[in-house]
Amino acid sequence: MDELVFAAPAAEIWNLLTYKEQGLIYGNSDALKMIVQKGLFRKRNELEKDPSFKQIIPYAVISNKESFYLFKRTVKQTEKRLHNKFSLGVGGHMNPNDSMESKEQYLIDELKRELYEEVKLLNGCFIEDIEFIGFINDDTISVGSVHIGLLYNIHVSNKEVYINETDKMTADWIDKSNLAEFYEGMETWTKITFDFYIK
């Protein structure tokens, strides 16, 4: 069966946000709620070819004070375009689940699901706050034209964060002041996050 993913009409999104071809659009929680309310599930293979819809991707950086958790994807990752790329974000497509009674709660549930698929929090590490930052858009590339990222910062209580699938990625805590050293190897959404939010 074709995978069903969450998406919203692009026209509805740009009715609520100021259009930016590439970059981070700072948005308030009211705009986020309205966009999520407009969302629906469609077949992913259809949406990949339909720029009249944007697939909604929660995308979260993990931070502790002035440090960020930086991933490096290995060649064992499924998506070849991400091989050997640095990434600050955890996230992915949103699929139907049991918490659909509230779309806002569903969004947070999906974000946490993606987080715990990628990492585990040990030795007393816990989520202190999940902060919504804004919307990542990149219509300059084909894959970006059919996706929009919801950028979050997941603040954790300490640095006891560990990768689940160590064959697919590595990661380390990098101080904010040193992140620029990895810029050339960053994937697109991470570059946007760095340029518009972290730098």
SVG drawing of the C-alpha trace seen along z (x, -y; Angstrom):
<svg xmlns="http://www.w3.org/2000/svg" viewBox="-11 -38 47 40">
<polyline fill="none" stroke="black" stroke-width="0.4" points="0.0,0.0 1.2,-3.5 2.5,-5.5 0.1,-8.2 1.8,-11.4 0.6,-14.7 0.6,-17.7 -1.2,-21.1 -2.1,-23.1 0.7,-25.4 -1.7,-28.3 -3.2,-28.0 0.3,-28.1 1.3,-31.2 -2.0,-32.9 -0.8,-32.6 3.0,-33.2 5.1,-35.7 6.6,-33.8 10.3,-33.3 11.8,-31.2 14.6,-29.9 15.1,-30.5 13.5,-30.5 10.2,-32.2 9.7,-33.0 6.1,-32.0 4.0,-32.2 2.1,-29.3 -1.2,-30.6 0.0,-30.3 1.3,-26.9 -2.0,-25.7 -3.9,-27.1 -1.6,-25.4 -1.8,-22.1 -5.6,-22.4 -5.5,-22.6 -3.5,-19.4 -4.6,-16.1 -3.2,-12.8 -2.4,-11.9 -0.2,-9.3 3.4,-10.2 4.2,-9.1 1.6,-11.6 2.7,-14.4 6.3,-14.1 5.2,-15.3 2.6,-17.9 4.0,-21.4 0.5,-22.6 0.9,-20.7 3.7,-20.9 4.5,-17.8 4.9,-18.9 8.1,-17.8 8.8,-18.4 12.6,-19.1 14.2,-19.6 17.6,-20.6 18.8,-19.2 20.5,-21.6 22.0,-21.9 22.9,-25.4 25.2,-26.7 25.9,-23.3 24.1,-21.5 24.0,-17.8 25.5,-17.5 24.8,-14.3 26.8,-12.9 25.0,-10.6 26.9,-7.5 26.7,-5.8 24.3,-3.2 21.6,-5.8 18.6,-5.2 18.7,-8.6 21.8,-8.9 21.6,-12.7 22.3,-12.8 25.4,-10.5 28.3,-12.0 26.3,-15.1 26.2,-16.9 22.7,-17.5 21.4,-19.3 17.9,-18.0 15.9,-15.0 12.6,-14.7 10.6,-13.1 7.3,-12.6 4.2,-12.4 2.0,-9.3 -1.4,-8.6 -1.4,-7.5 -3.7,-7.1 -3.5,-10.7 -5.3,-12.3 -8.1,-13.7 -5.9,-16.7 -3.7,-17.7 -1.5,-19.9 -0.8,-16.9 -0.3,-14.7 2.4,-17.0 4.3,-16.8 3.8,-13.1 5.3,-12.7 8.2,-14.9 9.0,-12.8 8.6,-9.6 11.2,-10.8 13.5,-11.9 13.4,-8.6 13.9,-6.7 17.2,-8.5 18.5,-8.9 18.1,-7.7 18.3,-10.0 20.2,-8.3 21.5,-9.0 18.8,-11.4 18.7,-13.3 15.2,-14.6 13.4,-17.1 13.2,-20.4 11.4,-22.3 10.2,-21.9 10.4,-25.4 8.8,-26.2 11.1,-28.4 9.5,-28.8 9.1,-27.3 12.0,-26.1 11.3,-26.6 13.5,-25.9 11.8,-26.2 15.2,-26.4 15.5,-22.6 12.9,-20.1 12.7,-18.1 12.3,-21.4 9.4,-22.6 7.1,-19.8 8.2,-20.0 8.1,-22.6 9.9,-22.1 8.6,-23.0 11.7,-24.0 11.9,-23.2 14.6,-23.4 14.5,-20.5 16.3,-21.6 17.6,-18.7 18.8,-18.7 22.3,-17.3 24.5,-15.8 23.7,-12.2 22.2,-11.8 23.2,-8.7 22.6,-7.5 20.4,-4.4 21.6,-3.2 25.4,-3.8 25.9,-2.2 23.8,-4.9 25.1,-7.9 27.5,-9.4 27.0,-12.4 28.7,-14.7 28.0,-17.8 29.4,-21.0 29.6,-24.4 27.6,-27.0 30.8,-29.0 32.4,-26.0 29.5,-25.0 30.7,-27.1 33.6,-24.7 31.1,-22.1 29.1,-24.4 30.3,-23.2 29.3,-19.7 25.9,-20.5 22.7,-19.4 20.4,-22.2 17.9,-22.5 20.8,-22.5 22.5,-25.3 19.2,-27.3 18.9,-26.6 22.4,-27.7 22.2,-30.8 18.8,-32.1 18.6,-30.8 21.9,-29.7 24.6,-32.0"/>
</svg>
